[in-house]
Amino acid sequence: MHIQLSHPSRAVEIKGPKKAKDLLKELNLVVEAHLVIRGDELVTEDEMLYDQDQIEIRPVISGGSPNFTSPQ
């Protein structure tokens, strides 16, 4: 399967089938800290991924603007 990763941006080919969580582990990525996307759909960690799949992996980013001040 073709895997596109961001941060840092790179592409890799990985043999399937395998579960999304196993793919992340193989890439040394923390399962809870990454999103797996097949086409336009978010994939759960237990879904199977196959050789013909086009996968994108994005880190989960949280937080707000560093210049945000809460109203008082």
C-alpha positions in Angstrom: 0.0 0.0 0.0 1.1 3.6 -0.6 1.5 5.6 2.6 1.8 9.3 2.6 3.1 10.7 5.9 3.2 14.3 7.0 5.5 15.9 9.6 8.0 15.2 8.1 6.6 14.7 4.7 7.5 11.4 3.1 6.1 8.5 1.2 6.6 4.8 1.8 5.3 1.5 0.4 4.2 -1.2 2.9 2.9 -4.7 2.2 -0.6 -5.4 3.4 -3.0 -6.6 4.5 -2.7 -5.3 8.1 -4.7 -3.5 10.7 -4.2 0.3 10.9 -2.8 0.1 14.4 -0.2 -2.5 13.2 0.8 -0.2 10.4 1.4 2.7 12.8 3.4 0.4 15.1 5.5 -0.8 12.1 6.2 2.9 11.3 7.2 3.5 15.0 4.3 6.0 15.4 2.1 6.3 18.5 -1.4 4.9 17.6 -3.2 7.4 19.8 -1.3 10.4 18.3 -2.0 9.7 14.6 -5.0 9.7 12.2 -5.1 7.1 9.4 -7.0 8.2 6.3 -8.0 6.0 3.4 -9.2 8.1 0.5 -11.5 10.6 2.2 -12.4 8.4 5.1 -10.9 8.2 8.6 -10.0 4.6 9.4 -10.3 3.1 12.9 -7.3 1.4 14.4 -8.8 -2.1 13.9 -9.7 -1.7 10.2 -7.8 -3.7 7.7 -5.7 -2.0 5.1 -4.8 -3.6 1.8 -2.1 -3.4 -0.9 -4.2 -1.3 -3.3 -5.1 1.3 -0.6 -3.8 4.9 -0.7 -3.2 5.9 2.9 -2.4 9.2 4.5 -1.2 9.4 8.1 -1.5 12.7 9.9 -0.4 13.6 13.5 -3.2 14.6 15.8 -2.6 18.3 16.7 -4.4 20.0 19.6 -4.1 23.3 21.2 -5.0 26.8 20.6 -3.5 30.0 19.4 -0.5 31.1 21.5 -1.9 34.7 21.5 -5.3 33.7 22.7 -6.5 35.5 25.9 -9.7 34.3 27.5 -12.4 36.8 28.1 -12.7 38.0 31.7 
